[in-house]
Amino acid sequence: MFSKIDTVHIQVKNLKKAQHWYGEILELEQIFDSGKYLVFKIGVGESTLTIQEGEVRPSSVKPILFSDALEETRLKLLEKNVKAGEIEVDEDVTYFEFHDLDGNGFEVCQYIPL
């Protein structure tokens, strides 16, 4: 029925501030600007991240990003003044959490080699 996740859509309070934050802090490549929303490419996959100005509400949905260098990614975010949580271990996965300017939650994971 479905062939992929097309995009993850996130509401932000200020599109211009978020555009800078997602581009500069998370180093995501912006690939589309409709004037009302922005689309960012994430790594080598086809799925994208779309941000749009609107009412920011708490959500149980959390994008999980993958990193081949988890500790380095966490340290890079901390250097950019992003509050990143401690690295946690859950069976075969290590991960940490962080939030954007508006409190939208993200997780970054890396698989533990067997």
N, C-alpha and C positions, 0 to 999 in steps of 0.2 A: 504494500500500500504506500509506504513512504520510502524514499531513496536516500534521504539525508536530512540533517537539520540545516535549514537555510540560514537562519540568523538567530541570535539571542538579542532581544529587544530590551533596552534599559531606559527608564525615564530619568532625566537629570533636571536640576533646577535652572541651570544656566548653560545653554548649548555652547557658547563661545568659550567659557571657562572649561567645560568638560572636553571640548575639542582639543584644547591645549593639553589638558591633563592626560587624556588617553593617547595623544600623539607623542608628547614629550616624556611623560613619566612612564607610561607602559610601553612606549616605543612601538605602537601599532601604526600600521600604514593606512591612512585614510584613502578609500577607493571611490567614494561617492558622496556628494553633497547635494541634497535636494532643495536646500534652503530651509527645510523644516526638520530634517533629520540627517545624520551622518552615518556612513557605513565604514567600518574598519576591517581590514584583513587581519587574521590571526595566524601567524606562522605559515605552514605549508598546506594546511587543510583548506577545504572549500567553504566551511561554515564561517560566518561573519558575525560581528558585533555591531548592532545598530543602536545609536543613542538618539533620543528625542527629548526636547524640552517639554516638561509637563509636571504633573503632580507626582512626587516621589513617595511611594508607599512601601511599608515593610513587605517583604516577600519571602516565601519559603523556597523560591527558586534561586539557585546560586550557580553561576557559570564556574566550571572547573577548567582551568588552563593547565596545560602540560609543560614541564620544563625538563630538559636533559641535565640541567645544572641547578638543582633546587636551592642549595645553600647560596650560590652566587647570585641567583635571581632575588632571593630574600634580602641579601646584603645590599644589592643594587637599589631595591625599593626603599630600604631603610636609609640609604644615603640620600635618596630623593625625598626624605621626610614623610614617607608613607608608613603608617603604623601597621607593621606586619607581625602576625602572631609567631609564636615559637613553632619549630618544626615538630610535627607529631608523627608517630608511626602507627599504622593500622594494618596489621598482617603484612601484605606484600607491597604496601604503598606508604610513601612518606608524603607529607603535605603541610602547608601552612595557609592561613587565611589572611586577607586584607580587605579594606573597603575603599571605595572611591570617594570623591569630594562630598557626595550626597549620602553616604552611608550604604550604598549598594555593595553587597558582599560578594567576594570572589574567593576561590580556593585555587592554589597551585599545587600540582601533584607530580610525583616521580615514582616510577615503579622500582622496587628493590630487586636487583638481579638475583636470580635463583642459583 
